[in-house]
Amino acid sequence: MLVLNRKSGESIKIGDDIEIKVVSIEGGQVKLGIEAPRHIDIHRKEVYVSIEEENKEASTLSKNLLDLLKK
């Protein structure tokens, strides 16, 4: 893991087309701004994990339905 220190208004680049900027720091919260191409999905981690779990469940249900149809 790369750990960087950034102040408000400073940013980091990921590749050529993703920039993460520290918009503000207030108390224990950091506000980040993310500039990336539209085709790149950006989610908070808890939302991403939820989407992954739902996709996994849906694929299992789909497989089970196909197995039932084969009988």
N, CA and C of each residue as an Amber inpcrd file, in Angstrom:
protein
   213
   0.8500000  -1.1800000   0.0000000   0.0000000   0.0000000   0.0000000
   0.8920000   1.2380000   0.0000000   0.5570000   2.1640000  -0.8540000
   1.2460000   3.4460000  -0.9020000   0.4970000   4.4260000  -0.0030000
   1.1870000   5.0700000   0.8990000   0.5810000   6.0500000   1.7950000
   1.1930000   7.4100000   1.4820000   0.3200000   8.3940000   1.2040000
   0.7740000   9.7450000   0.8620000   0.1610000  10.7530000   1.8190000
   0.8940000  11.7930000   2.1050000   0.3560000  12.9340000   2.8480000
  -0.0110000  14.0180000   1.8480000  -1.2030000  14.5390000   1.9380000
  -1.6620000  15.6160000   1.0730000  -2.3790000  16.6530000   1.9240000
  -2.2380000  17.8940000   1.5580000  -2.9470000  18.9830000   2.2170000
  -4.1670000  19.3440000   1.3830000  -5.0580000  20.1220000   1.9720000
  -6.2380000  20.5780000   1.2510000  -5.8090000  21.3010000  -0.0260000
  -6.4310000  20.9570000  -1.1340000  -6.1120000  21.5530000  -2.4190000
  -5.0800000  20.7730000  -3.2170000  -4.3730000  19.8450000  -2.5610000
  -3.3850000  19.0330000  -3.2670000  -4.0530000  17.7840000  -3.8310000
  -3.3870000  17.1440000  -4.7840000  -3.9970000  15.9820000  -5.4310000
  -2.9570000  14.9220000  -5.7430000  -3.4430000  13.7840000  -6.1830000
  -2.5870000  12.7130000  -6.6840000  -3.1500000  12.2730000  -8.0290000
  -2.3090000  11.7080000  -8.8650000  -2.7280000  11.2040000 -10.1760000
  -2.5730000   9.6950000 -10.1890000  -3.5290000   9.0180000 -10.8110000
  -3.4560000   7.5830000 -11.0480000  -3.5200000   7.4100000 -12.5550000
  -2.4270000   6.9870000 -13.1290000  -2.3590000   6.9080000 -14.5810000
  -2.4610000   8.2940000 -15.1830000  -2.8910000   8.3350000 -16.4570000
  -2.9980000   9.6170000 -17.1620000  -4.3250000  10.3230000 -16.9490000
  -5.3600000   9.5650000 -16.5540000  -6.6900000  10.1730000 -16.5960000
  -7.4970000  10.0980000 -15.3090000  -6.8680000   9.8100000 -14.1660000
  -7.5900000   9.8230000 -12.8900000  -6.8400000  10.7480000 -11.9330000
  -7.5730000  11.6950000 -11.3590000  -7.0000000  12.6160000 -10.3790000
  -7.8730000  12.6190000  -9.1370000  -7.2460000  12.4760000  -7.9860000
  -7.9480000  12.5270000  -6.7060000  -7.4280000  13.7480000  -5.9620000
  -8.3500000  14.6530000  -5.6300000  -7.9660000  15.9160000  -5.0080000
  -8.5720000  16.0080000  -3.6100000  -7.7800000  16.4660000  -2.6590000
  -8.2780000  16.7250000  -1.3120000  -9.0030000  18.0730000  -1.3750000
 -10.3200000  18.0200000  -1.2610000 -11.1370000  19.2310000  -1.3700000
 -11.1310000  19.9940000  -0.0520000 -11.3210000  19.2700000   1.0550000
 -11.2750000  19.9240000   2.3630000 -11.0320000  18.8940000   3.4560000
 -10.5720000  19.3920000   4.5890000 -10.3590000  18.5590000   5.7670000
 -11.0510000  19.2680000   6.9230000 -12.0390000  18.6030000   7.5210000
 -12.8010000  19.2070000   8.6160000 -12.9470000  18.1850000   9.7280000
 -12.3460000  18.4610000  10.8650000 -12.4190000  17.5220000  11.9760000
 -11.8030000  16.1910000  11.5610000 -12.5550000  15.1230000  11.6990000
 -12.0650000  13.7980000  11.3430000 -12.4500000  13.3660000   9.9490000
 -12.9440000  14.2850000   9.1150000 -13.3840000  13.9210000   7.7700000
 -12.5400000  14.5910000   6.6980000 -12.3000000  13.8430000   5.6500000
 -11.5880000  14.3620000   4.4790000 -12.5490000  14.2840000   3.3000000
 -12.7490000  15.3810000   2.5930000 -13.5750000  15.3760000   1.3840000
 -12.6500000  15.2500000   0.1830000 -12.9380000  14.2550000  -0.6680000
 -12.1320000  14.0150000  -1.8570000 -12.9510000  14.3100000  -3.1010000
 -12.3020000  14.8800000  -4.0910000 -12.9000000  15.0460000  -5.4140000
 -12.1710000  14.1060000  -6.3630000 -12.9230000  13.4040000  -7.1960000
 -12.3180000  12.4340000  -8.1030000 -12.6950000  12.7900000  -9.5300000
 -11.6850000  13.0050000 -10.3660000 -11.9060000  13.2230000 -11.7920000
 -11.4320000  11.9830000 -12.5300000 -12.3580000  11.3770000 -13.2820000
 -12.0310000  10.1610000 -14.0310000 -12.9410000  10.0990000 -15.2580000
 -12.5460000   9.3450000 -16.2680000 -13.4100000   9.1800000 -17.4380000
 -14.7600000   8.5740000 -17.0400000 -15.7820000   8.9120000 -17.7910000
 -17.1420000   8.4520000 -17.4780000 -17.2760000   6.9320000 -17.4660000
 -16.4580000   6.2300000 -18.2370000 -16.6080000   4.7730000 -18.3090000
 -16.0360000   4.0490000 -17.0900000 -15.4070000   4.7820000 -16.1790000
 -14.8670000   4.1790000 -14.9590000 -15.8680000   4.3760000 -13.8290000
 -16.3220000   3.2550000 -13.2430000 -17.2510000   3.3190000 -12.1180000
 -16.4890000   3.6730000 -10.8500000 -17.0650000   4.5770000 -10.0560000
 -16.4690000   4.9750000  -8.7920000 -17.5230000   4.7950000  -7.7100000
 -17.2060000   3.9900000  -6.7080000 -18.1310000   3.7090000  -5.6090000
 -17.3790000   3.7790000  -4.2860000 -18.1200000   4.1170000  -3.2280000
 -17.5630000   3.9200000  -1.8840000 -17.3940000   2.4150000  -1.7000000
 -16.4390000   2.0070000  -0.8920000 -16.1290000   0.5840000  -0.7560000
 -17.3410000  -0.2190000  -0.2940000 -18.1040000   0.2940000   0.6800000
 -19.2530000  -0.4670000   1.1890000 -20.3140000  -0.6700000   0.0990000
 -20.4620000   0.2970000  -0.7950000 -21.3950000   0.1480000  -1.9150000
 -20.8570000  -0.8770000  -2.9070000 -19.5650000  -0.8220000  -3.1950000
 -18.9350000  -1.7670000  -4.1180000 -19.0900000  -3.2020000  -3.6060000
 -18.8350000  -3.4110000  -2.3080000 -18.9600000  -4.7520000  -1.7190000
 -20.3990000  -5.2330000  -1.8270000 -21.3600000  -4.3650000  -1.5730000
 -22.7770000  -4.7260000  -1.6800000 -23.1440000  -5.1280000  -3.1090000
 -22.6600000  -4.3810000  -4.0850000 -22.9200000  -4.6990000  -5.4980000
 -22.3260000  -6.0580000  -5.8430000 -21.1030000  -6.3100000  -5.3930000
 -20.4500000  -7.5950000  -5.6590000 -21.2400000  -8.7480000  -5.0530000
 -21.7260000  -8.5810000  -3.8180000 -22.5120000  -9.6300000  -3.1590000
 -23.8150000  -9.8860000  -3.9080000 -24.4860000  -8.8170000  -4.3480000
 -25.7300000  -8.9730000  -5.0990000 -25.4780000  -9.6680000  -6.4370000
 -24.3930000  -9.3240000  -7.1090000 -24.0670000  -9.9730000  -8.3780000
 -23.7690000 -11.4590000  -8.1800000 -23.0520000 -11.7740000  -7.1170000
 -22.7340000 -13.1730000  -6.8230000 -24.0120000 -13.9600000  -6.5460000
 -24.9090000 -13.3740000  -5.7540000 -26.1800000 -14.0230000  -5.4370000
 -27.0250000 -14.2080000  -6.6940000 -27.0660000 -13.2000000  -7.5380000
 -27.8520000 -13.2790000  -8.7710000 -27.3090000 -14.3580000  -9.7010000
 -25.9920000 -14.4900000  -9.7750000 -25.4230000 -15.5160000 -10.6550000
 -25.7130000 -16.9150000 -10.1150000 -25.7410000 -17.0660000  -8.7970000
 -26.0840000 -18.3560000  -8.1970000 -27.5440000 -18.6990000  -8.4770000
 -28.4410000 -17.7280000  -8.3230000 -29.8580000 -17.9500000  -8.6010000
 -30.0720000 -18.2930000 -10.0680000 -29.3620000 -17.5880000 -10.9360000
 -29.4790000 -17.8380000 -12.3660000 -29.0420000 -19.2570000 -12.7010000
 -27.9640000 -19.7090000 -12.1040000 -27.4550000 -21.0670000 -12.3400000
 -28.4710000 -22.0850000 -11.8380000 -29.0470000 -21.8230000 -10.6540000
 -30.0350000 -22.7450000 -10.1010000 -31.2740000 -22.8350000 -10.9910000
 -31.6980000 -21.7100000 -11.5470000 -32.8550000 -21.7050000 -12.4460000
 -32.5630000 -22.5010000 -13.7280000 -31.3580000 -22.3320000 -14.2610000
 -30.9830000 -23.0840000 -15.4570000 -30.9370000 -24.5700000 -15.1620000
 -30.4570000 -24.9760000 -13.9860000 -30.4320000 -26.3810000 -13.6050000
 -31.8520000 -26.9400000 -13.5120000 -32.7820000 -26.1360000 -12.9860000
 -34.1750000 -26.5960000 -12.8890000 -34.7940000 -26.7710000 -14.2650000
 -34.4830000 -25.8780000 -15.1800000 -35.0470000 -25.9490000 -16.5270000
 -34.5300000 -27.1730000 -17.2930000 -33.3350000 -27.6270000 -16.9800000
 -32.7580000 -28.7680000 -17.6630000 -33.4270000 -30.0740000 -17.2680000
 -34.0700000 -30.1060000 -16.1170000 -34.6950000 -31.3510000 -15.6090000
 -36.0040000 -31.6360000 -16.2770000
